[in-house]
Amino acid sequence: MEYDAFIGGIEPGGLRNKNEIRILLCYLVNSIGAPLSREDVLSIMQEHGFANYFEVTDALAELTANGSLAADGDPPVYHAVSQTKLIAGQLDKVLPLSVREKAIAAAVNLLAKARREQENKVTIQQTSKGYNVHCHISGGDLELMNISLYVPDEHQAKLVRKAFHKSPETVYQVLLALLTENPDLAKKAFE
């Protein structure tokens, strides 16, 4: 296959052909079954070295212009249409299996992270002596936990937010284990 795409920022095994990049974008949006923002698509493609940034942006513009992908809003959110499904179904075998699997796994992880952050809010409030970090864990429409934590600077506040969003269920389980004096529950949280 002829390489006709820029290769800057591409990992070994990444895509170096414009058609493959377009196919992967259609396959990704079709397979994930949820709209993806431009930022999400670029993040998936860049973080895993699937394709060059400029090639991805060009491919997104081309796919939306020719009706192969639908884009709504500003910034755009991409979703599958009948043409997307046709391209993804007929041409997905053109792409290496490892690329397809890694792209879908990356998208699923990204959507799971967004959902965790949406359901488990963290707010950072500056005070005269530092920062208060307020962490909330919800179970649907029920708030399961609400905890506030003081940290001396903004950097630490952001670290707390990042760690909390990484695994709010572990935070909840460990606190519950400590408060109920249940060492077995704490062991399970750390396994």
Contacts in CASP RR format, 6 or more apart in sequence:
PFRMAT RR
TARGET T0000
AUTHOR 0000-0000-0000
METHOD contacts of the structure
MODEL  1
MEYDAFIGGIEPGGLRNKNEIRILLCYLVNSIGAPLSREDVLSIMQEHGF
ANYFEVTDALAELTANGSLAADGDPPVYHAVSQTKLIAGQLDKVLPLSVR
EKAIAAAVNLLAKARREQENKVTIQQTSKGYNVHCHISGGDLELMNISLY
VPDEHQAKLVRKAFHKSPETVYQVLLALLTENPDLAKKAFE
1 17 0 8 1.000
1 20 0 8 1.000
2 17 0 8 1.000
3 16 0 8 1.000
3 17 0 8 1.000
4 16 0 8 1.000
4 17 0 8 1.000
4 18 0 8 1.000
5 15 0 8 1.000
5 16 0 8 1.000
5 17 0 8 1.000
5 18 0 8 1.000
5 21 0 8 1.000
5 51 0 8 1.000
5 52 0 8 1.000
5 55 0 8 1.000
6 52 0 8 1.000
6 54 0 8 1.000
6 55 0 8 1.000
7 16 0 8 1.000
7 52 0 8 1.000
8 52 0 8 1.000
9 46 0 8 1.000
9 49 0 8 1.000
9 52 0 8 1.000
9 53 0 8 1.000
10 16 0 8 1.000
10 49 0 8 1.000
10 50 0 8 1.000
10 51 0 8 1.000
10 52 0 8 1.000
11 48 0 8 1.000
11 49 0 8 1.000
11 50 0 8 1.000
13 96 0 8 1.000
13 98 0 8 1.000
13 99 0 8 1.000
14 49 0 8 1.000
14 50 0 8 1.000
14 51 0 8 1.000
14 99 0 8 1.000
15 21 0 8 1.000
15 24 0 8 1.000
15 50 0 8 1.000
15 51 0 8 1.000
15 95 0 8 1.000
15 99 0 8 1.000
18 55 0 8 1.000
18 58 0 8 1.000
18 59 0 8 1.000
19 94 0 8 1.000
20 94 0 8 1.000
20 95 0 8 1.000
21 50 0 8 1.000
21 51 0 8 1.000
21 55 0 8 1.000
21 56 0 8 1.000
21 59 0 8 1.000
22 59 0 8 1.000
22 62 0 8 1.000
22 63 0 8 1.000
22 68 0 8 1.000
22 87 0 8 1.000
23 87 0 8 1.000
23 88 0 8 1.000
23 91 0 8 1.000
23 92 0 8 1.000
23 94 0 8 1.000
23 95 0 8 1.000
24 45 0 8 1.000
24 50 0 8 1.000
24 51 0 8 1.000
24 95 0 8 1.000
24 99 0 8 1.000
24 100 0 8 1.000
24 103 0 8 1.000
25 41 0 8 1.000
25 56 0 8 1.000
25 59 0 8 1.000
25 60 0 8 1.000
25 63 0 8 1.000
25 69 0 8 1.000
26 63 0 8 1.000
26 68 0 8 1.000
26 69 0 8 1.000
26 80 0 8 1.000
26 84 0 8 1.000
26 87 0 8 1.000
26 88 0 8 1.000
26 91 0 8 1.000
27 87 0 8 1.000
27 88 0 8 1.000
27 89 0 8 1.000
27 91 0 8 1.000
27 92 0 8 1.000
27 95 0 8 1.000
27 100 0 8 1.000
27 103 0 8 1.000
28 36 0 8 1.000
28 41 0 8 1.000
28 44 0 8 1.000
28 103 0 8 1.000
28 104 0 8 1.000
28 107 0 8 1.000
29 36 0 8 1.000
29 41 0 8 1.000
29 69 0 8 1.000
29 78 0 8 1.000
29 79 0 8 1.000
29 80 0 8 1.000
29 84 0 8 1.000
29 88 0 8 1.000
30 80 0 8 1.000
30 84 0 8 1.000
30 85 0 8 1.000
30 87 0 8 1.000
30 88 0 8 1.000
30 89 0 8 1.000
31 88 0 8 1.000
31 100 0 8 1.000
31 104 0 8 1.000
31 107 0 8 1.000
32 104 0 8 1.000
32 107 0 8 1.000
32 108 0 8 1.000
32 111 0 8 1.000
33 80 0 8 1.000
34 111 0 8 1.000
35 72 0 8 1.000
35 77 0 8 1.000
35 78 0 8 1.000
35 79 0 8 1.000
36 44 0 8 1.000
36 77 0 8 1.000
36 78 0 8 1.000
36 79 0 8 1.000
36 107 0 8 1.000
37 75 0 8 1.000
37 76 0 8 1.000
37 77 0 8 1.000
37 78 0 8 1.000
38 60 0 8 1.000
38 75 0 8 1.000
38 76 0 8 1.000
38 77 0 8 1.000
38 78 0 8 1.000
39 75 0 8 1.000
40 107 0 8 1.000
40 110 0 8 1.000
41 56 0 8 1.000
41 60 0 8 1.000
41 78 0 8 1.000
42 53 0 8 1.000
42 56 0 8 1.000
42 57 0 8 1.000
43 110 0 8 1.000
44 50 0 8 1.000
44 103 0 8 1.000
44 106 0 8 1.000
44 107 0 8 1.000
44 110 0 8 1.000
45 51 0 8 1.000
45 53 0 8 1.000
45 56 0 8 1.000
45 103 0 8 1.000
46 53 0 8 1.000
46 56 0 8 1.000
47 106 0 8 1.000
48 102 0 8 1.000
48 103 0 8 1.000
48 106 0 8 1.000
50 99 0 8 1.000
50 102 0 8 1.000
50 103 0 8 1.000
51 59 0 8 1.000
60 69 0 8 1.000
60 71 0 8 1.000
60 76 0 8 1.000
60 78 0 8 1.000
63 69 0 8 1.000
63 84 0 8 1.000
64 70 0 8 1.000
64 71 0 8 1.000
64 76 0 8 1.000
64 78 0 8 1.000
67 81 0 8 1.000
67 83 0 8 1.000
68 81 0 8 1.000
68 83 0 8 1.000
68 84 0 8 1.000
68 87 0 8 1.000
69 78 0 8 1.000
69 79 0 8 1.000
69 80 0 8 1.000
69 81 0 8 1.000
69 83 0 8 1.000
69 84 0 8 1.000
70 78 0 8 1.000
70 79 0 8 1.000
70 80 0 8 1.000
70 81 0 8 1.000
70 84 0 8 1.000
71 77 0 8 1.000
71 78 0 8 1.000
72 79 0 8 1.000
80 88 0 8 1.000
92 100 0 8 1.000
113 165 0 8 1.000
116 165 0 8 1.000
116 168 0 8 1.000
117 165 0 8 1.000
119 137 0 8 1.000
119 138 0 8 1.000
119 139 0 8 1.000
119 140 0 8 1.000
120 135 0 8 1.000
120 136 0 8 1.000
120 137 0 8 1.000
120 138 0 8 1.000
120 164 0 8 1.000
120 165 0 8 1.000
120 168 0 8 1.000
121 134 0 8 1.000
121 135 0 8 1.000
121 136 0 8 1.000
121 138 0 8 1.000
122 133 0 8 1.000
122 134 0 8 1.000
122 135 0 8 1.000
122 136 0 8 1.000
122 160 0 8 1.000
122 161 0 8 1.000
122 164 0 8 1.000
122 165 0 8 1.000
123 133 0 8 1.000
123 134 0 8 1.000
124 131 0 8 1.000
124 132 0 8 1.000
124 133 0 8 1.000
124 134 0 8 1.000
124 154 0 8 1.000
124 157 0 8 1.000
124 158 0 8 1.000
124 161 0 8 1.000
125 131 0 8 1.000
125 132 0 8 1.000
125 133 0 8 1.000
125 134 0 8 1.000
126 154 0 8 1.000
127 150 0 8 1.000
129 150 0 8 1.000
129 152 0 8 1.000
130 150 0 8 1.000
130 151 0 8 1.000
130 152 0 8 1.000
130 153 0 8 1.000
131 150 0 8 1.000
131 151 0 8 1.000
131 152 0 8 1.000
131 153 0 8 1.000
131 154 0 8 1.000
131 156 0 8 1.000
131 157 0 8 1.000
132 148 0 8 1.000
132 149 0 8 1.000
132 150 0 8 1.000
133 148 0 8 1.000
133 149 0 8 1.000
133 150 0 8 1.000
133 151 0 8 1.000
133 157 0 8 1.000
133 160 0 8 1.000
133 161 0 8 1.000
133 164 0 8 1.000
134 146 0 8 1.000
134 147 0 8 1.000
134 148 0 8 1.000
135 145 0 8 1.000
135 146 0 8 1.000
135 147 0 8 1.000
135 148 0 8 1.000
135 149 0 8 1.000
135 160 0 8 1.000
135 161 0 8 1.000
135 164 0 8 1.000
135 168 0 8 1.000
135 171 0 8 1.000
136 143 0 8 1.000
136 145 0 8 1.000
136 146 0 8 1.000
137 143 0 8 1.000
137 144 0 8 1.000
137 145 0 8 1.000
137 146 0 8 1.000
137 168 0 8 1.000
137 169 0 8 1.000
137 171 0 8 1.000
137 172 0 8 1.000
138 144 0 8 1.000
144 172 0 8 1.000
145 171 0 8 1.000
145 172 0 8 1.000
145 175 0 8 1.000
147 175 0 8 1.000
149 160 0 8 1.000
151 157 0 8 1.000
151 160 0 8 1.000
164 171 0 8 1.000
170 189 0 8 1.000
173 185 0 8 1.000
173 186 0 8 1.000
173 188 0 8 1.000
173 189 0 8 1.000
174 186 0 8 1.000
174 189 0 8 1.000
174 190 0 8 1.000
176 182 0 8 1.000
176 185 0 8 1.000
177 183 0 8 1.000
177 184 0 8 1.000
177 185 0 8 1.000
177 186 0 8 1.000
177 189 0 8 1.000
178 186 0 8 1.000
END
